């Protein structure tokens, strides 16, 4: 099962943890359509945030994408980050709806993340 946790702190997105794989019912490793869909959606978010220099800490491994955001002080960038996360959640919820036993999505609001490296 794929477990996605989206973190918010004081109303602002502050990070994401995604770990796991979908079952072999969706395809074998390398050809698993659910894993491929999740990877495409989340990597797009990650690459966008990285290009905007919003990423503070990151861990990437097989079946793992964890990252934390810097404190965003630019109001225009904060809006773009908010919209990027919302679009990502729309995509992830659509994938989850079609594959209910494969993906768990948890949103942690007002979750104070400790300043720690995720690597």
C-alpha positions as CSV (number, residue, x, y, z in Angstrom):
1,X,0.0,0.0,0.0
2,X,1.1,3.6,-0.7
3,X,0.8,5.9,2.2
4,X,0.8,9.7,1.5
5,X,0.9,12.2,4.3
6,X,0.6,15.9,3.5
7,X,1.6,18.3,6.3
8,X,0.3,21.8,6.9
9,X,1.4,24.2,9.6
10,X,-0.5,27.4,10.4
11,X,-2.6,26.9,7.2
12,X,0.5,26.5,4.9
13,X,1.8,23.3,3.3
14,X,5.0,22.3,5.0
15,X,5.9,18.9,3.7
16,X,5.0,15.5,2.3
17,X,5.8,11.9,3.0
18,X,5.0,9.2,0.5
19,X,6.1,5.6,1.1
20,X,5.2,2.2,-0.2
21,X,4.2,0.4,-3.3
22,X,0.9,-0.7,-4.7
23,X,0.1,-4.4,-5.0
24,X,1.1,-6.6,-7.9
25,X,-2.5,-6.6,-9.0
26,X,-1.7,-3.2,-10.6
27,X,1.4,-4.6,-12.3
28,X,4.8,-5.9,-11.5
29,X,7.6,-3.6,-10.4
30,X,8.6,-1.3,-13.3
31,X,5.2,-1.8,-15.0
32,X,2.9,-1.0,-12.1
33,X,0.4,1.6,-13.3
34,X,-0.7,2.8,-9.9
35,X,2.9,3.4,-8.8
36,X,3.7,5.1,-12.1
37,X,0.7,7.4,-11.7
38,X,1.5,8.3,-8.1
39,X,5.2,8.9,-9.0
40,X,4.3,11.1,-11.9
41,X,2.0,13.3,-9.9
42,X,4.3,13.6,-6.8
43,X,7.5,14.0,-8.7
44,X,5.9,16.9,-10.7
45,X,5.1,18.6,-7.5
46,X,8.6,18.0,-6.1
47,X,10.3,19.2,-9.2
48,X,8.2,22.3,-9.3
49,X,8.9,23.1,-5.7
50,X,12.6,22.4,-6.2
51,X,12.7,24.7,-9.2
52,X,11.2,27.5,-7.0
53,X,13.9,26.8,-4.3
54,X,11.2,25.8,-1.7
55,X,12.7,22.5,-0.6
56,X,14.5,22.4,2.7
57,X,15.2,18.6,3.2
58,X,14.5,15.6,1.1
59,X,14.8,11.8,1.0
60,X,14.3,9.9,-2.2
61,X,14.6,6.1,-2.4
62,X,12.8,3.1,-3.9
63,X,9.2,3.7,-2.9
64,X,10.0,6.8,-0.8
65,X,9.7,10.5,-1.4
66,X,9.9,12.7,1.7
67,X,10.4,16.4,1.7
68,X,10.0,19.5,3.8
69,X,9.5,23.1,2.7
70,X,11.4,26.2,3.7
71,X,9.5,28.9,5.4
72,X,8.0,30.8,2.4
73,X,7.8,34.5,3.1
74,X,7.0,35.7,-0.4
75,X,3.1,36.0,-0.6
76,X,3.0,35.3,-4.3
77,X,5.1,32.2,-4.0
78,X,3.0,31.0,-1.0
79,X,-0.1,31.2,-3.3
80,X,1.7,29.2,-6.0
81,X,2.8,26.5,-3.5
82,X,-0.7,26.3,-2.1
83,X,-2.2,25.8,-5.6
84,X,0.5,23.3,-6.5
85,X,-0.3,21.2,-3.5
86,X,-4.1,21.5,-4.1
87,X,-3.7,20.3,-7.7
88,X,-1.5,17.4,-6.5
89,X,-4.2,16.4,-4.0
90,X,-6.9,16.5,-6.7
91,X,-4.7,14.1,-8.8
92,X,-3.9,11.8,-5.9
93,X,-7.5,11.6,-4.7
94,X,-8.6,10.7,-8.3
95,X,-6.0,7.9,-8.4
96,X,-7.0,6.8,-4.9
97,X,-10.7,6.7,-5.8
98,X,-10.0,4.3,-8.6
99,X,-7.6,2.2,-6.5
100,X,-9.1,2.4,-3.0
101,X,-7.1,-0.5,-1.5
102,X,-3.8,0.8,-2.9
103,X,-3.5,4.3,-1.5
104,X,-4.0,6.0,1.8
105,X,-4.0,9.8,1.9
106,X,-3.7,11.6,5.3
107,X,-3.7,15.3,5.7
108,X,-2.0,16.6,8.9
109,X,-3.3,20.1,9.7
110,X,-1.5,22.4,12.1
111,X,1.2,19.8,12.5
112,X,4.4,21.4,13.8
113,X,7.3,19.7,12.0
114,X,10.5,19.6,14.0
115,X,13.5,21.1,12.2
116,X,15.1,17.8,11.2
117,X,16.7,16.3,8.2
118,X,14.8,13.6,6.4
119,X,17.8,12.1,4.7
